[in-house]
Structures are given as structure tokens and as C-alpha cells.
């Protein structure tokens, strides 16, 4: 596992390196506004397989993605007018919305489902990375399945240093403030349904 410290002056170099890793089917660990996440190219079957192997996660569980803008979202999701209203209200931020997926998205990414969870983050580094990479990346928590989420590189190493499968690059964004995971919601028949409670507290409501 290669580690690179993110500073105020080297963001471009870190993003360039992360982009090269992603383009070569690699997996990165990166800071978000909630916790450290595992990033890979969501259109590459082998990259998705590696994320699953690294986490020790069941392939039937879907993997969330983050997007920079609507153009990137449209590559993975089919967006309704009701979805758009929710996005205007809650994005950017730690809230993922479940959409019907496009045909470009491998079924392995969604656990065999016809839907995908996506969100636009508000973390400046993640947005800059997404803009430069030019496509979405995965955003599942950087921890072994069943273990606690990681808020520091020290915690990441404690979980992965002896693992058979490891991330290729860890971007050290410092110690993050502990936070719940992103909230996951879906619009069902005109009503918001909370699928996972998380960082943004919202009641079930009509759109």
C-alpha cells in the first residue's frame, strides 16, 4: 500500500497519481466528508471485483458511487423529475439517492440489482478528483466487511496491513471527525423512503 499525504500545496499531484491508479484498474483509499472510502472505476469489472475482495464483502451487496455533476450522474443513473427535486434540496452532501441504473453499469457493482445509489459529495478534494478523472468513482467505506469504518490512516492500516488483498494507494487526508455514513433514500411512488439512516436526518415524506 502506497501512502501519499494530502497537503495544501500538492493536491494536483495527488489527484494525478490517484487518476493513474484508477485508470490502471487500481483501488484507492480517499477521505470524504464522512469517513475514508474505497475508490475504483465503476465501469471496470475487474476494479469492482478488487473492491469486493479488499473489503471481503458479499458480491450481492451494491456499491455506492459519487459523481461530480449531472453529466457524470447520467452515465450511471436514469433520473426522474422527482429525483431532481430531491437532488436540488440535498446535494451536495452525505446523502445518496437510489436510481434505476443505466446499461453502462455492471451488475456486479449493484449486487445484481437494476438500481444504483449515487451522490454528489461536498468534500473539496473528492470533487476535484472527480472533475479531473472525468467519471464517477465508487464510494464504499474503507474497512473490512463487518469492521468499523475508518477515520484515519492509522485505523486503515490496523485493518489492512495483514490482509491478502490491499488497496493500491492511500490518500492521507488526516484524521477525520467521526461521522455516520451517508444517508440512503429512494423516491417510491412520489414518497421519500429512507433505506439507511445516516449523516443527514430526514423523515419519510412526499416529494
C-alpha positions in Angstrom: 0.0 0.0 0.0 1.5 3.3 -1.1 0.6 6.3 1.1 0.6 9.9 0.0 -0.1 12.8 2.4 -2.6 15.3 1.0 -1.4 18.9 1.8 -2.5 22.4 0.8 0.2 22.5 -1.9 0.2 19.1 -3.5 -3.5 18.4 -4.4 -2.8 18.4 -8.2 0.0 15.9 -7.8 -2.2 13.7 -5.6 -5.1 13.8 -8.0 -2.9 13.0 -10.9 -1.5 10.0 -9.1 -5.0 8.8 -8.0 -6.2 9.1 -11.6 -3.4 6.9 -12.9 -4.2 4.3 -10.3 -7.9 4.4 -11.1 -7.2 4.1 -14.9 -5.0 1.1 -14.3 -7.8 -0.8 -12.5 -6.4 0.1 -9.1 -8.2 0.9 -5.9 -7.6 4.0 -3.8 -8.5 5.0 -0.3 -9.6 8.6 0.0 -11.1 11.0 2.6 -14.7 12.1 2.3 -16.9 14.3 4.4 -18.0 11.2 6.5 -15.2 8.6 6.5 -12.4 7.1 4.4 -13.8 5.4 1.2 -12.6 2.9 -1.3 -12.5 4.3 -4.8 -12.4 2.4 -8.1 -13.7 2.8 -11.6 -17.4 1.8 -11.5 -17.4 0.7 -15.2 -14.5 -1.7 -14.9 -15.5 -5.2 -13.8 -12.0 -6.1 -12.6 -11.8 -3.0 -10.5 -15.1 -3.7 -8.9 -14.0 -7.3 -8.2 -11.0 -5.9 -6.4 -13.1 -3.6 -4.2 -15.2 -6.6 -3.2 -12.1 -8.7 -2.5 -10.4 -5.9 -0.5 -13.4 -5.4 1.7 -14.2 -9.2 2.0 -17.7 -8.2 1.0 -20.6 -10.2 -0.4 -21.0 -9.6 -4.1 -24.7 -9.3 -3.6 -24.3 -6.0 -1.8 -24.3 -3.0 -4.0 -21.6 -0.3 -4.1 -22.4 3.4 -4.0 -20.8 5.9 -6.4 -20.0 9.6 -6.1 -20.4 12.0 -9.1 -19.1 15.5 -9.9 -22.0 16.8 -11.9 -25.2 15.8 -13.8 -23.3 14.6 -16.8 -21.4 12.0 -14.7 -24.7 11.1 -12.9 -26.4 10.4 -16.3 -23.7 7.8 -17.1 -24.8 5.6 -14.2 -28.4 6.6 -13.5 -31.8 7.4 -15.0 -33.1 10.4 -13.3 -36.8 11.3 -12.9 -38.2 14.8 -12.3 -38.9 13.7 -8.7 -35.3 12.7 -8.2 -34.3 16.1 -9.5 -36.3 17.8 -6.8 -34.6 15.7 -4.1 -31.1 16.4 -5.6 -31.8 20.2 -5.6 -32.7 20.0 -1.9 -30.0 17.8 -0.5 -27.0 17.8 -2.9 -24.1 18.2 -2.5 -23.7 16.3 0.8 -23.7 12.9 2.5 -27.0 11.7 1.1 -27.2 9.1 -1.7 -30.2 8.7 -3.8 -31.2 5.3 -5.4 -31.9 5.5 -9.1 -32.6 3.0 -11.9 -29.2 2.2 -13.3 -28.1 2.6 -16.9 -26.9 -0.2 -19.1 -23.3 1.0 -18.8 -23.2 -0.1 -15.1 -22.1 -3.6 -14.5 -24.5 -5.8 -12.5 -21.6 -6.6 -10.1 -21.5 -3.0 -9.0 -25.2 -3.1 -8.0 -25.2 -6.6 -6.5 -27.4 -7.8 -9.4 -30.0 -5.1 -8.9 -31.3 -2.7 -11.5 -30.8 0.3 -9.3 -27.7 2.2 -8.1 -27.0 4.6 -5.2 -25.2 7.8 -6.1 -24.5 11.1 -4.5 -22.7 14.3 -5.1 -20.2 15.0 -2.3 -19.3 18.3 -0.8 -15.7 17.4 0.1 -13.5 19.7 -2.0 -10.8 17.1 -2.7 -13.3 14.5 -3.8 -15.0 16.9 -6.1 -11.6 18.0 -7.6 -10.7 14.3 -8.1 -14.0 13.5 -9.8 -13.7 16.6 -12.1 -10.2 15.6 -13.2 -10.9 11.9 -13.6 -14.0 12.7 -15.6 -16.2 9.9 -14.5 -17.8 8.6 -11.2 -15.8 6.5 -8.7 -17.0 4.0 -6.1 -17.6 5.2 -2.6 -17.9 2.4 -0.2 -16.3 2.6 3.3 -12.6 1.7 3.5 -12.9 -1.1 6.0 -13.1 -4.9 6.1 -16.6 -6.1 6.0 -18.1 -6.2 9.5 -15.4 -4.0 10.9 -15.8 -0.3 12.0 -15.4 2.5 9.4 -12.0 4.2 9.4 -11.4 7.9 10.1 -7.6 7.9 10.0 -4.8 6.2 8.1 -3.8 4.5 11.4 -7.1 2.8 11.5 -6.9 1.8 7.9 -3.5 0.2 8.4 -4.8 -1.7 11.5 -7.4 -3.4 9.3 -5.5 -3.9 6.1 -1.8 -4.3 6.8 -2.1 -8.1 7.1 -4.8 -8.6 4.6 -4.2 -10.7 1.5 -5.9 -8.0 -0.7 -5.0 -4.4 -0.1 -5.7 -1.0 -1.6 -3.1 0.3 -4.1 -3.0 3.9 -2.8 -4.0 5.5 0.4 -4.5 9.3 0.3 -3.9 10.6 3.8 -6.3 13.5 4.4 -5.6 13.5 8.1 -7.8 12.4 11.0 -11.5 12.8 10.1 -14.2 13.8 12.5 -16.2 10.7 13.2 -19.5 10.8 11.4 -22.3 8.4 10.5 -22.3 7.1 6.9 -24.2 8.8 4.1 -28.0 8.6 4.3 -29.5 6.5 1.5 -33.0 7.3 0.2 -35.2 6.4 -2.7 -38.3 8.0 -4.3 -41.0 5.4 -4.3 -44.4 6.4 -5.8 -43.8 10.0 -5.0 -42.6 9.5 -1.5 -39.1 9.6 0.0 -38.2 6.3 1.7 -35.2 6.2 4.0 -33.2 3.0 3.2 -30.3 3.8 5.5 -30.3 6.4 8.3 -27.1 8.4 8.3 -25.4 11.8 8.4 -28.4 13.7 7.1 -31.6 13.2 9.1 -34.8 13.3 7.1 -38.2 11.9 7.7 -40.1 9.9 5.1 -42.1 12.5 3.1 -43.8 13.3 -0.1 -41.7 14.7 -2.8 
